[in-house]
Amino acid sequence: MSVPSHPLKPFSLAIGLTRLYEARSFNIKPFSERAKAVLNDAHLNNINIQENNILAFPPWDIQIFNYSNPFSGYDRTGTASIIYQKLFSCHRSKYSKYIPVYTDGSKTVGHVGCGVVFNNTILSFSLHNSMSVFSAELTAILIALQHILVSNHRHFCVYTDSMSALESLHFLAERRHPTVIEILILLRKLERKDFDIIFSWVPGHVGIFGNEQADTAARSMSDHMQRPVCYQDLKTFTQNYIHRVCQETWDQQILNKLHSIHASTSYWAALPVRRHDVRLTRLRIGHTRFTHRHLLLGENAPECPSCKVPYSVYHVLIDCPVFNHHRITFLHTSVLTLSDLVGETPHQNLFAFLLKIGFLHLI
């Protein structure tokens, strides 16, 4: 932020204010400062966004991409691995003059990688954790083509177990991923240099040796490749990270009334009628006009005359024996939990029960 013309310069916190916020940690920092902290915690500070060259191919000169699938017609769940191995051997015999190249991508917790195997050479790279497995598969294909470009041979067959990667290269509507455009541009360059490259899908984890090697290489903790990240991958990664942080924070709120009902931060659909949805929300958080108005008026908390305890949503819905008869009538049991009544799917007779006991209009 030392550059005066930096577009984010107006959003940078002054040094004096930074010290003030550090001294008074209870003050909420501006959004820009909180966003910086999130980027730092998620290791997104020095990441580059991949540019999408959508004008690489004019409509009248689109790069054609085709691939073969010698395993079509065989059900993956009902076909033995040996059958796939025999089919692969037949394919290799048919294209024996083509040097096989195997590519694979992998994404596990804390690791994204890709692997390429050809000419008895195994290449393995670690990628940024925000990349999707789809991007890793495409990156593996791109790396394979880059190494083919400097090869003395001219005939290659690229094998991948990612049908989605092949489909995205084949269909025009799916050519939105920046790496797809990079691959097609490189293929055009290879064609002009008289390279003959074919692509084929292979099933993964059926004992095809080259594919297994590429899979192992993709999963290994290898050298990190500094490569820009696709915008969509970064967006998804950031959303998942924020949701995870929110969930971890919410998990600590064990004394919160709503936490006992809604333990996750997942979205719950609202009721179609707003006044019903407002009442349901108040029941879930345990704050109603009847149970909490005394705080505004400076009065004593209302007390259940039969149980001699302060009124609460839990007491009215679950605990008070005075309403057991109505619970059995409307809710078909007197043994209930708050989740049964006001959970993600509220009990269909909840409001009828509340109306009968005279609590509905006091919420």
Legacy VTK file of the C-alpha trace (Angstrom):
# vtk DataFile Version 3.0
C-alpha trace
ASCII
DATASET POLYDATA
POINTS 363 float
0.000 0.000 0.000
3.024 2.289 -0.320
1.972 3.182 -3.890
-0.111 6.405 -3.761
-2.131 5.466 -6.855
-3.079 2.004 -5.574
-6.865 1.535 -6.096
-7.283 0.204 -2.553
-5.385 3.076 -0.953
-8.581 4.775 0.374
-9.487 1.557 2.195
-6.177 1.280 4.041
-6.385 2.022 7.743
-4.215 4.889 8.965
-1.310 3.972 11.243
-2.843 5.850 14.155
-6.163 4.040 13.802
-4.384 0.709 13.469
-2.691 1.258 16.835
-6.001 2.359 18.339
-7.762 -0.819 17.224
-4.866 -2.918 18.509
-5.116 -1.230 21.902
-8.902 -1.640 22.019
-9.502 -5.146 20.760
-13.196 -4.980 21.670
-13.801 -2.449 18.872
-14.891 -3.962 15.565
-12.449 -3.185 12.769
-13.626 -1.888 9.358
-14.639 -4.480 6.792
-11.463 -3.980 4.747
-9.279 -4.824 7.763
-11.361 -7.868 8.641
-11.163 -9.010 5.013
-7.362 -8.716 5.143
-7.312 -10.942 8.225
-9.449 -13.548 6.459
-7.166 -13.504 3.410
-4.123 -13.887 5.644
-5.611 -16.793 7.631
-6.704 -18.529 4.423
-3.237 -18.036 2.830
-4.695 -16.024 -0.048
-2.480 -12.953 0.300
-0.163 -13.495 -2.652
-2.384 -15.423 -5.009
-2.776 -14.536 -8.687
-6.076 -14.844 -10.543
-5.964 -16.740 -13.812
-6.922 -14.613 -16.808
-9.531 -16.015 -19.177
-8.652 -15.366 -22.805
-12.183 -15.746 -24.185
-11.168 -14.145 -27.501
-8.445 -16.689 -28.231
-10.506 -18.348 -30.980
-12.861 -16.467 -33.298
-16.212 -18.184 -33.994
-15.110 -19.168 -37.517
-11.844 -20.753 -36.367
-12.603 -22.729 -33.217
-10.092 -25.391 -32.212
-11.590 -28.856 -32.690
-11.005 -31.348 -29.890
-11.967 -35.017 -30.003
-11.230 -37.965 -27.767
-11.829 -41.694 -27.776
-13.377 -43.928 -25.159
-12.511 -47.578 -25.828
-14.312 -48.553 -22.628
-17.765 -47.238 -23.554
-20.567 -49.728 -23.106
-19.032 -51.283 -19.996
-20.703 -50.616 -16.666
-18.112 -49.432 -14.163
-19.729 -51.166 -11.183
-20.281 -54.508 -12.883
-17.073 -54.877 -14.890
-14.012 -56.592 -13.475
-10.695 -54.755 -13.534
-9.125 -57.441 -15.723
-11.622 -56.610 -18.488
-10.547 -52.974 -18.480
-6.905 -54.028 -18.529
-7.516 -56.228 -21.598
-9.378 -53.427 -23.374
-6.529 -51.058 -22.611
-3.995 -53.544 -24.006
-6.019 -53.718 -27.221
-6.049 -49.941 -27.460
-2.291 -49.777 -26.950
-1.792 -52.412 -29.671
-3.920 -50.376 -32.071
-1.961 -47.196 -31.355
1.430 -48.760 -30.727
3.302 -46.015 -32.592
1.859 -43.411 -30.212
3.858 -42.784 -27.049
1.511 -43.094 -24.040
1.224 -40.136 -21.680
-0.758 -40.486 -18.443
-2.146 -37.545 -16.506
-4.047 -37.277 -13.245
-5.135 -34.700 -10.681
-5.848 -35.133 -6.999
-7.436 -33.115 -4.218
-7.444 -34.184 -0.578
-7.643 -32.297 2.695
-4.738 -29.860 2.662
-3.267 -30.988 -0.664
-3.942 -30.453 -4.365
-1.606 -31.948 -6.913
-1.175 -33.265 -10.430
0.981 -35.929 -11.994
2.213 -36.735 -15.506
3.904 -39.958 -16.644
5.572 -40.481 -20.040
8.816 -41.832 -21.462
9.663 -43.422 -18.101
9.563 -39.940 -16.580
7.282 -39.075 -13.668
6.403 -35.425 -13.061
4.701 -34.434 -9.826
3.560 -30.975 -8.734
1.682 -29.536 -5.773
-0.855 -26.813 -6.548
-2.576 -24.157 -4.478
-5.100 -25.601 -2.031
-7.894 -23.470 -3.480
-7.759 -25.310 -6.807
-10.486 -27.833 -7.565
-9.743 -31.388 -8.650
-11.125 -30.414 -12.074
-8.514 -27.655 -12.371
-5.826 -30.097 -11.222
-6.825 -32.557 -13.960
-6.691 -29.818 -16.600
-3.331 -28.597 -15.285
-1.916 -32.114 -15.610
-3.003 -32.235 -19.268
-1.485 -28.794 -19.883
1.840 -29.839 -18.335
1.877 -32.980 -20.472
1.379 -30.939 -23.649
4.097 -28.480 -22.612
6.583 -31.347 -22.301
5.393 -32.881 -25.566
6.125 -29.565 -27.291
9.875 -29.922 -26.642
9.966 -33.616 -27.539
11.614 -35.063 -30.636
8.755 -37.513 -31.167
5.611 -36.551 -33.038
2.982 -39.148 -32.055
1.474 -39.189 -28.561
-1.625 -40.585 -26.886
-2.697 -38.735 -23.732
-4.656 -40.856 -21.244
-6.718 -39.309 -18.447
-9.352 -40.685 -16.100
-11.167 -37.328 -15.946
-14.146 -37.468 -18.285
-15.188 -33.980 -17.160
-11.858 -32.559 -18.372
-12.246 -34.213 -21.774
-15.862 -33.071 -22.067
-14.929 -29.483 -21.214
-12.342 -29.525 -23.997
-14.747 -31.104 -26.474
-17.874 -28.985 -26.018
-17.834 -25.302 -26.870
-20.304 -24.372 -24.131
-17.880 -25.634 -21.488
-14.802 -23.733 -22.718
-14.970 -21.193 -19.940
-12.197 -22.458 -17.710
-8.970 -20.525 -18.416
-6.892 -23.709 -18.477
-9.183 -25.155 -21.148
-8.351 -22.182 -23.363
-4.633 -22.624 -22.609
-4.793 -26.286 -23.621
-6.611 -25.535 -26.873
-4.131 -22.783 -27.760
-1.236 -25.160 -27.111
-2.908 -27.892 -29.170
-3.211 -25.468 -32.085
0.504 -24.722 -31.761
1.354 -28.441 -31.654
-0.736 -29.131 -34.754
1.136 -26.445 -36.667
4.390 -28.176 -35.706
3.054 -31.464 -37.171
2.465 -33.191 -33.840
-0.127 -35.976 -33.925
-1.804 -36.138 -30.516
-4.837 -38.205 -29.600
-6.699 -38.256 -26.300
-8.367 -41.182 -24.603
-10.299 -41.738 -21.409
-9.231 -44.556 -19.081
-10.986 -45.743 -15.927
-9.109 -45.013 -12.741
-8.072 -47.525 -10.088
-8.464 -50.647 -12.235
-4.800 -51.613 -12.368
-3.691 -49.748 -15.499
-0.056 -49.216 -14.577
0.571 -45.800 -16.125
-2.633 -44.380 -14.682
-1.761 -45.735 -11.247
1.664 -44.089 -11.468
0.095 -40.749 -12.404
-2.364 -41.066 -9.529
0.453 -41.736 -7.055
2.424 -38.783 -8.427
-0.587 -36.471 -8.075
-1.085 -37.493 -4.441
2.566 -37.178 -3.439
3.877 -34.145 -1.530
6.025 -32.719 -4.324
7.445 -29.321 -5.253
4.917 -26.504 -5.351
4.035 -25.048 -8.748
3.423 -21.303 -8.759
0.369 -21.102 -10.971
-2.548 -18.633 -11.112
-5.862 -19.871 -9.739
-9.139 -19.887 -11.620
-11.562 -17.252 -10.314
-14.357 -19.792 -9.795
-12.052 -22.059 -7.764
-10.987 -19.143 -5.592
-14.589 -18.061 -5.084
-15.661 -21.557 -4.023
-12.633 -21.955 -1.750
-13.291 -18.598 -0.058
-16.965 -19.410 0.475
-16.118 -22.794 1.981
-13.456 -21.224 4.205
-15.847 -18.567 5.531
-18.532 -21.176 6.157
-16.012 -23.342 8.012
-14.871 -20.439 10.203
-18.480 -19.500 10.943
-19.274 -23.098 11.857
-16.256 -23.317 14.173
-17.326 -20.092 15.886
-20.917 -21.298 16.178
-19.791 -24.634 17.638
-18.423 -22.738 20.635
-21.818 -21.174 21.435
-23.005 -24.176 23.406
-25.029 -22.043 25.849
-26.956 -20.311 23.085
-30.619 -21.361 22.948
-30.641 -21.526 19.163
-27.516 -23.716 19.097
-29.359 -26.580 20.787
-31.888 -26.526 17.931
-29.777 -25.495 14.958
-26.246 -26.795 15.565
-25.024 -26.074 12.037
-24.835 -22.850 10.053
-26.683 -24.405 7.129
-29.613 -22.544 5.616
-33.130 -23.299 6.826
-35.990 -22.363 4.539
-38.357 -19.642 5.749
-42.077 -20.209 6.150
-44.182 -18.766 3.312
-46.255 -16.595 5.699
-44.063 -13.929 7.288
-45.913 -13.608 10.617
-45.621 -17.369 11.115
-41.919 -17.248 10.256
-41.349 -14.399 12.749
-43.089 -16.360 15.488
-41.128 -19.501 14.669
-37.845 -17.577 14.770
-38.696 -16.092 18.163
-39.486 -19.555 19.496
-36.164 -20.870 18.180
-34.065 -18.140 19.801
-36.139 -18.295 23.009
-37.073 -14.591 22.954
-40.780 -13.744 22.963
-42.769 -10.745 24.117
-44.283 -12.747 26.967
-41.004 -14.115 28.341
-38.838 -11.014 27.853
-41.013 -7.899 27.981
-40.256 -7.546 31.688
-36.666 -6.612 30.784
-37.928 -3.555 28.919
-40.468 -2.573 31.575
-38.221 -3.179 34.567
-40.603 -5.745 36.047
-40.083 -9.160 37.585
-39.919 -12.151 35.252
-43.310 -13.867 34.781
-43.585 -17.062 36.781
-45.512 -20.251 36.086
-48.101 -20.472 38.912
-48.148 -24.268 38.947
-44.403 -24.959 38.652
-43.126 -21.833 40.465
-40.379 -21.291 37.864
-39.877 -18.392 35.424
-41.655 -18.800 32.122
-39.482 -19.722 29.140
-40.146 -21.073 25.672
-38.767 -24.442 26.755
-41.052 -24.532 29.793
-44.165 -23.704 27.776
-43.468 -26.064 24.884
-41.832 -29.000 26.647
-41.761 -28.897 30.428
-44.962 -27.578 31.983
-47.291 -30.470 32.950
-50.329 -28.189 32.722
-50.221 -28.468 28.929
-49.601 -32.236 28.711
-53.177 -32.957 27.686
-52.960 -30.471 24.828
-49.562 -31.848 23.800
-51.017 -35.319 23.452
-54.010 -33.946 21.545
-52.100 -31.814 19.045
-48.568 -33.239 19.083
-49.531 -36.884 19.765
-47.038 -37.262 22.628
-46.008 -35.506 25.809
-42.322 -36.471 25.483
-40.798 -33.942 23.098
-37.682 -31.920 22.358
-37.391 -28.409 20.981
-36.001 -29.854 17.754
-39.180 -31.897 17.348
-41.295 -28.752 17.484
-39.205 -25.889 16.081
-36.436 -27.706 14.201
-35.701 -27.444 10.489
-39.144 -28.902 9.759
-41.506 -27.483 12.415
-44.293 -29.678 13.741
-47.355 -29.272 11.551
-49.617 -28.734 14.594
-47.261 -26.370 16.444
-49.278 -23.192 15.926
-52.574 -24.974 16.603
-51.152 -26.135 19.934
-49.917 -22.643 20.804
-53.280 -21.143 19.890
-55.112 -23.624 22.101
-52.978 -22.872 25.184
-53.263 -19.114 24.547
-49.564 -18.518 23.861
-49.644 -17.848 20.112
-50.460 -14.139 20.323
-47.970 -13.586 23.157
-44.921 -14.592 21.114
LINES 1 364
363 0 1 2 3 4 5 6 7 8 9 10 11 12 13 14 15 16 17 18 19 20 21 22 23 24 25 26 27 28 29 30 31 32 33 34 35 36 37 38 39 40 41 42 43 44 45 46 47 48 49 50 51 52 53 54 55 56 57 58 59 60 61 62 63 64 65 66 67 68 69 70 71 72 73 74 75 76 77 78 79 80 81 82 83 84 85 86 87 88 89 90 91 92 93 94 95 96 97 98 99 100 101 102 103 104 105 106 107 108 109 110 111 112 113 114 115 116 117 118 119 120 121 122 123 124 125 126 127 128 129 130 131 132 133 134 135 136 137 138 139 140 141 142 143 144 145 146 147 148 149 150 151 152 153 154 155 156 157 158 159 160 161 162 163 164 165 166 167 168 169 170 171 172 173 174 175 176 177 178 179 180 181 182 183 184 185 186 187 188 189 190 191 192 193 194 195 196 197 198 199 200 201 202 203 204 205 206 207 208 209 210 211 212 213 214 215 216 217 218 219 220 221 222 223 224 225 226 227 228 229 230 231 232 233 234 235 236 237 238 239 240 241 242 243 244 245 246 247 248 249 250 251 252 253 254 255 256 257 258 259 260 261 262 263 264 265 266 267 268 269 270 271 272 273 274 275 276 277 278 279 280 281 282 283 284 285 286 287 288 289 290 291 292 293 294 295 296 297 298 299 300 301 302 303 304 305 306 307 308 309 310 311 312 313 314 315 316 317 318 319 320 321 322 323 324 325 326 327 328 329 330 331 332 333 334 335 336 337 338 339 340 341 342 343 344 345 346 347 348 349 350 351 352 353 354 355 356 357 358 359 360 361 362
